[in-house]
Amino acid sequence: MSSNKRHKKVCLSGNGDCRVVFCPGCGTLEINLGASTIRTDYESLNLLSSVLNRAKVQLARMQNASPANGDAPQIRPGRVH
């Protein structure tokens, strides 16, 4: 990935401080989250998308569960540690 040639980056999607850019020349994808950048490839992006979608579904299930029915307790967004 490191070379002296300039990379032409194309923004695939973005909203505020979150965006995904692609370099057609080298095939690298960059996921920008604020000051953090993750460089990856297409297959890893698909895997990350799948993992995040699964986590989103699980979180929604946990938040919609009813303690009165013996389901998992509702969780409140906030600090983890």
SERO-4910 file (N, C-alpha, C, O; in steps of 0.05 Angstrom, whole numbers):
BEGIN
 pado doro    nc1    nc2    nc3   cac1   cac2   cac3    cc1    cc2    cc3    oc1    oc2    oc3
  Met    A     16    -24      0      0      0      0     17     25      0      8     46    -10
  Ser    A     41     24     10     58     48     11     74     50    -15     90     33    -21
  Ser    A     69     72    -29     84     77    -53     85    107    -57     72    122    -42
  Asn    A    102    116    -76    105    144    -80     84    156    -98     81    181   -100
  Lys    A     68    139   -112     47    150   -129     24    161   -113     19    151    -91
  Arg    A     11    181   -124    -11    193   -110    -36    175   -114    -41    164   -135
  His    A    -51    173    -93    -75    157    -93    -99    175    -99   -102    196    -86
  Lys    A   -115    166   -117   -140    181   -123   -162    167   -107   -170    144   -113
  Lys    A   -172    181    -86   -192    169    -69   -220    179    -76   -224    203    -81
  Val    A   -239    161    -77   -266    166    -83   -283    160    -59   -282    139    -47
  Cys    A   -299    180    -50   -317    176    -27   -341    159    -35   -357    167    -53
  Leu    A   -344    135    -23   -366    117    -29   -391    124    -12   -413    121    -22
  Ser    A   -386    133     13   -408    139     30   -397    156     53   -374    152     62
  Gly    A   -413    174     63   -404    190     86   -426    205     98   -446    213     85
  Asn    A   -423    211    124   -442    226    139   -427    238    163   -420    223    182
  Gly    A   -422    263    163   -407    275    185   -379    266    187   -364    267    167
  Asp    A   -371    256    210   -344    246    215   -340    217    207   -319    205    212
  Cys    A   -359    205    195   -358    177    187   -360    175    156   -379    185    144
  Arg    A   -340    162    144   -341    159    115   -324    135    106   -307    125    121
  Val    A   -330    125     82   -315    104     69   -305    114     43   -320    123     26
  Val    A   -279    112     39   -267    121     13   -252     98      1   -243     79     14
  Phe    A   -249     99    -26   -238     77    -41   -217     88    -60   -221    109    -72
  Cys    A   -194     74    -63   -174     81    -82   -175     60   -105   -166     37   -100
  Pro    A   -186     66   -128   -187     47   -150   -160     37   -159   -158     14   -169
  Gly    A   -139     53   -156   -113     46   -165   -101     23   -150    -88      5   -162
  Cys    A   -105     22   -124    -93      0   -108   -114    -18    -95   -107    -38    -83
  Gly    A   -139    -10    -97   -161    -27    -86   -165    -24    -56   -179    -41    -44
  Thr    A   -153     -4    -44   -155     -1    -15   -180     15     -8   -187     35    -20
  Leu    A   -193      6     13   -216     19     25   -206     32     51   -191     19     66
  Glu    A   -216     56     57   -210     68     82   -236     75     96   -255     86     84
  Ile    A   -238     67    121   -261     73    138   -252     94    157   -235     89    174
  Asn    A   -263    118    155   -256    140    173   -277    144    194   -301    149    187
  Leu    A   -269    143    219   -287    148    242   -274    170    258   -257    164    275
  Gly    A   -282    194    254   -268    217    268   -239    217    261   -232    219    237
  Ala    A   -222    216    281   -193    217    277   -181    190    271   -157    188    265
  Ser    A   -197    168    271   -187    141    266   -192    133    238   -213    139    226
  Thr    A   -173    119    226   -175    108    199   -168     79    199   -147     71    209
  Ile    A   -185     63    187   -180     34    183   -176     30    153   -195     35    138
  Arg    A   -154     19    145   -149     12    117   -154    -18    114   -143    -34    129
  Thr    A   -170    -25     94   -178    -53     91   -182    -59     61   -177    -43     44
  Asp    A   -193    -83     56   -200    -91     29   -229    -97     28   -244    -96     48
  Tyr    A   -239   -104      4   -267   -109     -1   -278   -131     17   -300   -128     29
  Glu    A   -264   -154     18   -273   -177     34   -276   -170     63   -295   -177     76
  Ser    A   -256   -156     74   -257   -148    102   -280   -128    108   -292   -129    129
  Leu    A   -285   -110     89   -307    -91     92   -334   -106     93   -351   -100    110
  Asn    A   -337   -127     77   -361   -143     78   -364   -157    104   -386   -159    116
  Leu    A   -342   -168    115   -342   -181    140   -349   -162    163   -366   -168    180
  Leu    A   -337   -138    163   -343   -118    183   -372   -110    182   -385   -107    202
  Ser    A   -383   -106    158   -411    -99    155   -429   -120    166   -449   -114    180
  Ser    A   -423   -146    161   -438   -168    172   -438   -168    202   -458   -172    215
  Val    A   -414   -165    214   -411   -165    243   -426   -142    256   -440   -146    276
  Leu    A   -424   -118    244   -438    -95    255   -468    -98    253   -483    -90    271
  Asn    A   -478   -108    231   -507   -113    227   -517   -133    248   -539   -129    259
  Arg    A   -502   -154    252   -510   -174    272   -511   -162    300   -529   -167    315
  Ala    A   -491   -146    306   -490   -132    333   -514   -113    336   -525   -111    357
  Lys    A   -521   -100    314   -543    -81    315   -570    -96    320   -586    -87    336
  Val    A   -573   -119    308   -597   -135    312   -598   -146    341   -619   -144    354
  Gln    A   -575   -156    350   -574   -166    378   -580   -144    398   -594   -149    418
  Leu    A   -569   -121    394   -573    -98    412   -603    -90    412   -614    -85    434
  Ala    A   -615    -89    389   -644    -83    387   -660   -103    402   -679    -96    416
  Arg    A   -653   -129    400   -668   -150    414   -665   -146    444   -685   -149    459
  Met    A   -641   -140    453   -636   -137    482   -651   -112    492   -662   -113    515
  Gln    A   -652    -91    477   -665    -67    486   -696    -70    486   -709    -56    501
  Asn    A   -706    -87    469   -735    -91    467   -745   -114    485   -769   -119    487
  Ala    A   -726   -128    499   -734   -150    516   -749   -139    541   -743   -117    550
  Ser    A   -767   -155    551   -782   -147    575   -774   -162    599   -776   -187    600
  Pro    A   -763   -149    620   -755   -163    644   -779   -177    658   -775   -197    671
  Ala    A   -803   -167    654   -827   -179    666   -832   -206    654   -844   -224    667
  Asn    A   -823   -211    630   -827   -237    616   -804   -255    621   -803   -277    609
  Gly    A   -785   -247    637   -761   -264    642   -740   -261    620   -721   -277    619
  Asp    A   -744   -242    603   -724   -237    582   -700   -223    593   -700   -215    616
  Ala    A   -680   -219    576   -656   -205    584   -663   -176    592   -681   -164    580
  Pro    A   -649   -165    612   -655   -138    620   -648   -118    598   -630   -123    582
  Gln    A   -662    -95    599   -656    -74    580   -629    -62    586   -622    -59    610
  Ile    A   -614    -55    566   -588    -42    570   -591    -13    563   -606     -6    544
  Arg    A   -576      3    576   -576     32    570   -550     39    557   -529     31    566
  Pro    A   -552     55    535   -527     64    522   -510     80    542   -521     94    559
  Gly    A   -485     78    539   -467     93    557   -439     80    557   -433     64    539
  Arg    A   -424     86    577   -397     76    579   -398     46    585   -415     37    600
  Val    A   -380     31    573   -379      2    578   -362     -4    602   -368    -23    617
  His    A   -342     11    607   -323      6    629   -324     28    650   -310     27    670
***
